[in-house]
Amino acid sequence: MSDRDPTRWEYRTLEPPTESTMREATDPAEVLNQLGADRWELTGTLTYDGGGTKLLVLKRPVLDE
C-alpha cells in the first residue's frame, strides 16, 4: 500500500456477555482474544444513556486480495 492509499477498515460490533441479572457484564477477554487473533482491534464502546455498555466496537484493516 502506498502513502497515497488510505487504509480501508471494516467494522464489527459485539454485545458484551451478561450474567443472569442482565446488568453485570462477564469478562469478555476470551472472546476479544479470539477476535484479536483474527486481526480485530477493540476501538471503543457504545453505551446506554443511563450507563452500561451496549456494544463493543472493533475494526481491522481490509486486506486487498
C-alpha positions in Angstrom: 0.0 0.0 0.0 1.5 3.4 -1.0 1.4 6.5 1.1 -1.4 7.8 -1.1 -3.6 4.8 -0.5 -5.6 5.3 2.7 -6.1 2.2 4.9 -9.6 0.8 4.4 -11.3 -0.5 7.5 -14.1 -2.9 8.2 -16.0 -2.7 11.5 -17.8 -5.2 13.7 -19.9 -4.8 16.9 -20.1 -7.2 19.7 -22.7 -7.3 22.5 -20.9 -7.8 25.9 -21.9 -11.1 27.5 -24.1 -10.6 30.6 -24.8 -12.6 33.8 -28.3 -13.8 34.7 -29.0 -10.4 36.2 -28.7 -8.9 32.7 -26.8 -6.0 34.4 -23.4 -7.3 35.1 -21.2 -8.0 32.1 -19.0 -11.0 32.3 -15.3 -10.6 31.3 -15.2 -10.6 27.5 -11.4 -11.3 27.4 -11.7 -14.8 25.9 -13.9 -13.6 23.0 -11.8 -10.5 22.5 -8.6 -12.6 22.4 -10.2 -14.9 19.7 -11.2 -11.8 17.7 -7.7 -10.3 18.2 -6.1 -13.4 16.7 -8.2 -12.7 13.6 -6.8 -9.1 13.5 -9.8 -7.4 15.1 -9.0 -4.5 17.4 -11.3 -3.0 20.1 -11.7 0.7 19.3 -14.5 1.8 21.6 -17.9 1.2 23.2 -21.4 2.4 22.6 -23.3 2.9 25.9 -26.8 3.3 27.1 -28.0 6.8 28.1 -28.4 5.6 31.6 -25.0 3.9 31.7 -23.7 0.5 30.9 -22.0 -0.8 27.8 -24.4 -1.8 25.0 -21.9 -2.7 22.2 -18.1 -3.1 21.8 -16.8 -1.6 18.5 -14.0 -3.4 16.7 -12.1 -2.7 13.5 -9.5 -4.3 11.3 -7.8 -3.3 8.0 -9.3 -4.7 4.8 -6.7 -6.8 3.1 -6.5 -6.4 -0.7 -6.6 -9.8 -2.3 
